[in-house]
Amino acid sequence: MKKFGLIGGIGPESTIEYYQQIIKKFKELTNSNSYPDFLIQSIDMSKVLEHVSNQDESSLVEFLAKKIKIIENAKVDFGAMASNTPHIIFDKLSKQVNIPLVSIVEETCKIAKSKELKTIGLLGTISTMTNGFYQNVAKKHGIHIVIPTKNQMDYVHDKYINELLYRNIQQETKNKLISIVHDLSKKHAIKGLILGGTELPLILNQDDFENIEILDSTKIHVDTIVRMMISE
Amino acid sequence: MKKFGLIGGIGPESTIEYYQQIIKKFKELTNSNSYPDFLIQSIDMSKVLEHVSNQDESSLVEFLAKKIKIIENAKVDFGAMASNTPHIIFDKLSKQVNIPLVSIVEETCKIAKSKELKTIGLLGTISTMTNGFYQNVAKKHGIHIVIPTKNQMDYVHDKYINELLYRNIQQETKNKLISIVHDLSKKHAIKGLILGGTELPLILNQDDFENIEILDSTKIHVDTIVRMMISE
C-alpha cells in the first residue's frame, strides 16, 4: 500500500468531499471493511487566493511547495491538491517537490482521451475556465476544450460562488446551466463536459444529458488516487 | 503559531466534525479571514475497533503510536485524537510518543472543575460510559461521574450507533434521552452532563435542560486545540 498525502483547505468543503470520496472508493475497490490510511495537510486558503488574485505565480509555487514539504517529511509516496484552482501552477510546482503529484487536470483529460472525446466543454469558476490550464493539458492529448461565452461564464461563476458553494441547489439555476451546456453543444458539437469544480456534481449529472458524457473531475481524481494507494 | 496534528478516521464522520469545528473556531478566535494550517492523519478504524473489542491494549497503543510517529515526522508541535474511544489508553500512549497529546477527557473534566460541577452524568457509547477512563480522570479533579442503568445505557448505545451516527434524529429518541438524564438527576443530583460522543450534540443541547450544564466534549476539545494552535 502506498502512502498518500492530500493538500486540502483551498476549499475546505472540497477537502471534506475528497475525504469522504477517498474512504468510499477505497472500501469499494478493496471490497473490505478497512479504511484507508492517509494524510491531509490543510492550508490557509486565503493565502492561496491572495497569490492567485495577485497573479503572483512564483509566490504561489513557493507557498504550496512548503506545504508539500510537510507531507514529504511525513514520508508519503505521492500527493495531490484537492482543488482545481492551484493546478494553474501544477507543472512549476511538480518541479519544486520531491514526490509525484497527481494532477486533477491530467487525469480528467486522460479519461476524456480514453473515451475518445475530441471536443469537450468545461464548467468551473472563471479562473478554472479561462486560465488555460485545462486547455493546455487537453491539447497535449489531442482534445479541444471549449468554454461558454463571457456572459454565460459570469453566470456560471456567480452561481458557483453564491449558491453551489453553500449547497444551495435551485431548479432555475440547474435549467440555465443545462441550457448553457446545450448552447456549447450546438456551437461546438461537444461530446463531453468536464465538471471542473467539486460542487458542480451537486447540480449537474449524467441523467441531465443524453449525448454528452459527463466528466466529474473530483471523482476521476479520487479514483486515480485510490488506485495508486492500493497498488503494490 | 503552533503546528497541530489530528489523528482521525476512528469515526470518519467525527473527523469531518473536528475539521469543520477547528476551522470555525480558528476564524472566531483570530477574527480573521485566515484559515488554520494543520495536519490530519486518518487511520484505519477497523484496526482500532479490532484491538478495542479484543481488549488488546498493548496492540492498540502500538498501533496508535506508529500513526502519531507520522505526524511527529511532519514536525507538529502537538497532537490529539478525534474520538473518545481510544482515550481508554491515553496515558500509556502519551508515554510512547514524543509530542504532547491533548486529551478530550482531561479537557472536559477541567471545564467541569472550572464550573464547580461536583457530580456529572456521562452519555456516549457503552465503551465510553463503562470503561472508566472518564471516571478516573474526573476523580483526579475531585469530580464524581455517574452513568445510567444497564438498560438505559443499552438504549443510549443502540440509538447512538443506529440513529445518531447516521444523523437520523427522532423526537421519540430525544424525549427518551432527556428522561434518562432526568432520571440520573433525580438519583444523583447531577449538575452537569458530558456529551461524550461527537453526534450527541445533534440531539441534545443546553436548551433541553434547565439546571444541568451541558458539556459538549468535542467542542471543549476543539476549543483547547485551537487556543494552543494560536498561542505563541
Interface residues (C-beta under 8 A of the other chain):
Chain A: G9 P12 T15 I16 Y19 Q20 I23 S32 N33 S34 Y35 P36 D37 F38 L39 I40 Q41 S42 I43 D44 M45 S46 K47 K67 I70 I71 N73 A74 K75
Chain B: G9 P12 T15 I16 Y19 Q20 I23 N33 S34 Y35 P36 D37 F38 L39 I40 Q41 S42 I43 D44 M45 S46 K47 K67 I70 I71 N73 A74 K75
